[in-house]
Amino acid sequence: MNEDEHVLPEEIHEAIGLAATYLMNSRLPVKADNLIMVLRAQEIMVTCSRQRGVLEATRHYLDKRMKKPL
């Protein structure tokens, strides 16, 4: 993803929702660590650079939120 491209909050929300759905369907707990694991796996599998950038930004967002909660 280029430096001048921004990831919209809606895209982050959707990526988290899809990862959470995968975890629930797999009967795994929906925790930040598990979400990051799923996002990392999805990032490896996607071919679209835009989607890869969204997943990477989502992982960074969750990682930052784990270290500094609201």
ABEGO torsion letter per residue (X at the ends): XBAABBBBAAAAAAAAAAAAAAAAAAGBBBBAAAAAAAAAAAAAABABAAAAAAAAAAAAAAAAAAABBX
